[in-house]
């Protein structure tokens, strides 16, 4: 990963180490900006006080690339519409985006001064059962996908936000599709799977997996978060877990409730807990920006350098933060993409 590093110098403020934001460039594992921007009638290229992500704020936060989700994907029509919208935003010249289709594209996008966009599907209910659409979207550059959102489809079952959880796991079509997707070099995302589907996937996966935007259930007892046992097995599979900045998934005292005054210490609690059941190589960033309500400390993507300052001042080394900010997720892509 060293060839992707941005060189910088340390800044000192008294006895306190302050980071040069350019040192820790970010590969964000999940955002919903492709959905939010058209709905909010704003431009990606112009700075806005609405939402979390646009080009100027990504530049400020030093986000060099991200998984930009297509959602919803419940039907073929929804997927088709979402992908059309995705390419319209990426291909707009003033947005300075470039599609990431292979591992080397991360380096070339930075050399060109553009922001890398990975095509990611947050749920594939609209896929056919024989794999034709899987192959079609792979030719368009699909590189990462979740089997479900928090719903049930022909392939698997998602985790419910509230109420009783469904017992159904992956279907046989789902297992076949996962095998085929991994053979095509598409990374599998488990963030929205229910526990039966998660464990079915663990039994059959041949490659590392990601939980693109999930936190620790021990810290915040929300069903969308991961148990310590799930964290441990993702680590054993050499995968990553992207920290979600949504208040309802962060809040230790009141899971599912918003608290705008939560600080970086709460985010660190989730990182600490995940590390304690895995190691530093398992942590990534998966903000869920433009898809969730966030605390004031992470009011938008430009706040990332402040978070890394906090981690640096509270026990995490420079190498740790490089791994968290981009190296760990890059490693997974190097192992899962063709």
N, C-alpha and C positions, 0 to 999 in steps of 0.2 A: 504493500500500500504506500510505501515511501514516495514513489514517483508521483503520487497525487497530493503530497503535502504542500502547503503554502508556507514559504519561509517567512519568519518574522523575528522580532526582537522582544525581549521582556521589558515590561515597564514597571518601575518601582514607585510606590507611593508610601513614603516612610519605610516601615518595616514590612509592609503588606505587598504581596505579589498581586499585581493587576494584569490581567491577560490582554494581549493584543488579540482583538476579535478575529483577525485574519489567520491566527495560528490554528484554530479549531474549526475548520470548515465542517458544515453539517450536511449529512444525507438524512433527510427526514423520511421516516418510514410510512407515513400516512397523512394525507390531508384531503379535504373535501372541497377544495377551491374551485375545481372545474364545475361543481354543482352550484356552489354558493354565488360565484361571481355573476353569472347570467341572472339568477334569481334576484340578486340585490341590485341589479342594473348598474354595476360599476365596471371599471376597466382594470385589467391585470397590470397594465403598464403605468397606471397613475396611482400615486399614494392616496389612500383613503383612511378615514377613521372608522369605516365600517368593516366588519370581519377581521380576519387575522393575517391574511397573506395577500401581498401584491408585489410587483417587482421591486419598488423602492425599499419596502420593508424586508424583503428577502435579502437584498444587498446589504442592508444594515445588520441583519442577523447573521450574515455570512453563510446562508443556506445555498449551497452550490448545486444541489440536486434533491429530488424528492419523488416519492411515489404518489402520483396524482390520481385519485380514485375516480372510476366510473361507477356511479350509483344513481338510481337503483338499477339492478340487473334482473328483476323478477321475470321479465318477458323478453323475447327476441326484439320486439319493438323498442323497449326501454334501453336495451344494450346498444342497438343501432343508433338511437338518438343520442345516447350518452357519448358514444365513440365519435360521432359526427361533431358534436360540440367540443370534445376533447381536442380533436385535430384542428378545429377552427381557432381555438385559443393558442395552441402550440405553434401553428403556422403563421400567426399574425406577427409580422416582422418586428413591430415596435415592442412586442412582449419579450424579445430576446430569450426565448425558450428554444430548446432543441431536444428532440426525442432521444432517449437512451435505449438502444436496442441490444448492445453487447457491453461487456466489461470495459473494453478500451474506450468506449464512448464517454465514460466518466472523465478520463484524462483529456480527450479531445474537446469536450464541451468547455472545460475550464480554460484550455488553451485559446479557445475562440471567445472567451468572456461571456458565455451564455449559461443559462440555468438549465440543468438537465432534468427532463421529465420522463419518468418511467410509467408506462401504461399499466395500470393496476385495476382489476375488477373486484369490487366489494360485493361479492355474491354473483353466482352464475346460474341462477334459476332459469334464465332464458336460453341456456344452451340446449341443444338437442341431445338425445341419449346415445347417439352413435359417434360423437366426436367430431362431426364435420365443422361445427362452429368453433370448437377448440382450435382446430387446425387453421381455420380461416383467420381467427383473431391473432394467432401466433404469427401468421405472415404479416399482419399489420403492426406487430411489435409488442404483443402482450407478453409481459415478463413476470407478472406476479398476480395471484388471484386467491380470494377466499371462496370457499365452497358455498357458504351461505352468508347472509346478513343474519339478523336475529329473527329468522323465520325458518320455515320448513320448505324444502323443495325436493325434486326428484333424486337429488344426490346425497343430501344429508340434512341435519337439523341444527338450527342455531340456538344459542342460549337466549332465553327470555329475559327481558329487563326486569320484569316483576312477575309475581305469581309462581305457580307450580311449573317446574321444568319438565319438558318432554323426555321420555325414556328412549325414544328412537335414535339410532345412530346413523352411520353411513349406510346407504343402500349399496347393492352390488354394482349398480351403474356408477355410483359415486366412487367406489373403490377402483373400478376400471378406469374412470376418468382421471383419477389422481395418478395412477400408474402411467397413463398416457401423457398427462401434462408434465410429469417429472422427466419422462423420456424425451420430451420436446424442449426441455430446459426452462420450464416455467416454475417459479418458486411458489410453494404452497403456504398460504397464510391461515392460521388457526384462530385468529382473534375472536371471531363471532361464533365459533362452533360450541355446541353444548358438550358436556363431558363425555357422554357415550360416543359422539362423533369424533371427539378429540382422541379418545383412546383407540377407537377403530383405526384412525389415521396413523397413530403412533405404531400400531402393529404392522402396517404395510409400507410405511415410508422408506424409501431407499436413499433419501438425501436429507440434508438439514432443512428445517422448516423455520418459519418466522411467526411470531405473534406480533403483528405489525403495530398494534396500538392497544396494549393491555397492561394493567398494573397488578400489584400484589393484593390478593384477596385477604391475606392475613392483616395487612395494614388497613385496607378499606373493604369491608365485607359486602361487596357488590358482585352479583353473579357473573357480570362481564369480565371481572378480574380473574387472575389465575391462582389456583391453589399452590401451596409450596411443592406438592408432589408433581403438579404439572410443570412448574418452573424447573424442577430438578430434571425431569425427563427431556424438556426442550434443550437444556444444557447438555445432557448426555447425547442428544442427537446433533450437537454442535450448532444449534440454532440461536436465534436472538429474540429478545422481547423489547419492543419499543415502548417507552414511557409515554402514556396518554396524559395530556394536559387538561382533560375535562374534569371540572370540579366534582361531578357526581361519582367519578371513578378514583378521585384522589382523597376525598374527605374521610379521615379516620374516625371522627366522632359520629358523623351522620351520613353513612353511605347513601348515595342517591340524592343527596341534598347539596345545594349550592352554598358556598361560602367564599365570597370574593376576597376576603382578607387572609386566606391561606397563603403561607409564604413558601420560599424555596426549601425550607426545612421539611415540609410535607412531601415534596417531590423527592428529596433525598431519602426520606424514610422508605419510600417504595424502592428506590435504587438499592439502598442498604439491604432490605429484606430479600430482594431478588439475588443480589450478590451472595448473601449468606447461604442460599440454597443452590448456588451455581458458582459463578466467578465473574470477574470483570468482563470476560469475553462474551457474556450473554446479554449485556445491556446495550440498547440502542435508543434512538429517539424515534417516537412515533406519535407526534403531537395530537393528531385528530383535529388540527386547526381548520376552521371554517365548518366544522361539523359538531362542535361542542361549545359550551360556555366555559370560559377559563377564569382562573383567579387573576386578580389585578397584577400580580408579579409576573404573569405570563400573558399579558393582555394582547400580545400579538407576537409574530415570529421575530421581531427585532429585539426581543428580550433574551434571546438565547445566550449572548455573551455574558449577561448578568448572572444567569444560572450557572454557567461554567466558572465564573469568578467565585460564586458561592461554593461550588463543589471543590474548587482548588483551595479555598480557605478552610475547608472542613474535611480534609483527609484524603482527597483524591489527587493522584499525581498527574503530571502532564501527560504521561503515556496512558493512564486510565482514561482521561478525558478525550484523548484522540480516539481511543477505542469506542467510547460511548458515542462520540459525535459522528463518526463515519466508518472507522476501520472494521468494526464487528459486522456491520451489515454488508459492507463490501466483501468481506470474507465469505459470507453466506452466498452472495451472488456469484462469486468466483467458483463456488462448489456446486451451484445448482443451475447456472445458466450454461447453455451450450457454447 
